[in-house]
Amino acid sequence: MKMVFHIPWIYTSVRTILAIWHQLTKTEIPELTRVSVMMRERSRVEDTMYAMQKAGAGSLQVISDFDMTLTKFAHQGKRVPTTHNILNNRLLIDDDSTVKMKELFNTYYPIEIDASLSPEEKLPYMVEWWTKVHDLLIQQRIRKAELARAVRESNAVLREGCSSFFDCLAEQRVPLLIFSAGVGDVLEEVIRQNRAFHPNVHIISNYMDFDHTGVLQAFKGQLIHSYNKRAGALSHAAALRELHGQPNVLLLGDSLGDLSMADGVSTAQNILTVGFLNDQVEERKESFLNSFDIVLLRDETMDVPNAILRFIVSSEMSKVHREK
């Protein structure tokens, strides 16, 4: 008599088997279990991270905002200055301009982070804000030679673990594109003074145009503000052709406008987005969760991005250790 054996797992879908296999073999990342970390679709985050790890460091690029993303939002109970606010220094501008810059901030910043307004509604206000600030700075005839001192005297602070993040990216030859609506000249000086300006770092930002005597006379090129980064990404795409061989993107930002920074990556395969929710957390939490893959609540460190980066490049790091 013929015996028939039924093996239940044979009838299990391939997707379910893969899910079980991932569950059995996955490496836990403790940083993702913290109370300050939120994810709407944890399984999607894990699947994306595994795909990026499988492709390796050679397929990865990082695209990041700067102010309040790579820098802290607050330090020792005080707001950390943005690259624009670093210029708010008596060395560079007079008292009247200091008052005007504060008034502009108090007028437009609430609009920038207002969860009830769409990006389209915010856009004209952001153009007004950035344009008025830049006009104000130009009127002050800022000298290029004083920028380094202004940065040194400022309270600009990179997030804890940021230097390690920069160093790991450089070691693994992973391109870092910093896409900032701040002031590029100041941003570069902050990175240099933290000894983190490696050859793999590329920057898209608002750069100052100095005359032959080193005095600010204008800002170069297209204005970049927090809600037109998509246009900036597309306009700079051709100039960053060296990044086209990296189809996997780890994107870091602190604003919904930062989500468009990867739009210039025409060959993107996997994009993992991390949002730093620094201010008005309860009011903005839902919109961030609906938009970013991972949301970090009032987290002043780079612990989570560092953990993700280590996971993605872990196979390459293992190879290096074996070769040694």
Sequence and secondary structure as in RCSB ss.txt:
>XXXX:A:sequence
MKMVFHIPWIYTSVRTILAIWHQLTKTEIPELTRVSVMMRERSRVEDTMYAMQKAGAGSLQVISDFDMTLTKFAH
QGKRVPTTHNILNNRLLIDDDSTVKMKELFNTYYPIEIDASLSPEEKLPYMVEWWTKVHDLLIQQRIRKAELARA
VRESNAVLREGCSSFFDCLAEQRVPLLIFSAGVGDVLEEVIRQNRAFHPNVHIISNYMDFDHTGVLQAFKGQLIH
SYNKRAGALSHAAALRELHGQPNVLLLGDSLGDLSMADGVSTAQNILTVGFLNDQVEERKESFLNSFDIVLLRDE
TMDVPNAILRFIVSSEMSKVHREK
>XXXX:A:secstr
       GGGGS HHHHHHHHHHHH    GGGGSTTEE S HHHHHHHHHHHHHH GGGEEEEE  TTTTB SEE
TTEE   HHHHT STTTS HHHHHHHHHHHHHHHHHHT TTS HHHHHHHHHHHHHHHHHHHHHTT BGGGHHHH
HHHS   B BTHHHHHHHHHHTT  EEEEEEEEHHHHHHHHHHTT   TTEEEEEE EEE TTSBEEEE SS   
TT HHHHHHHHTGGGGGGTT  EEEEEESSGGGGGGGGG TT  EEEEEEEE SSHHHHHHHHHTT SEEEES  
B HHHHHHHHHHTHHHHHHHHHH 
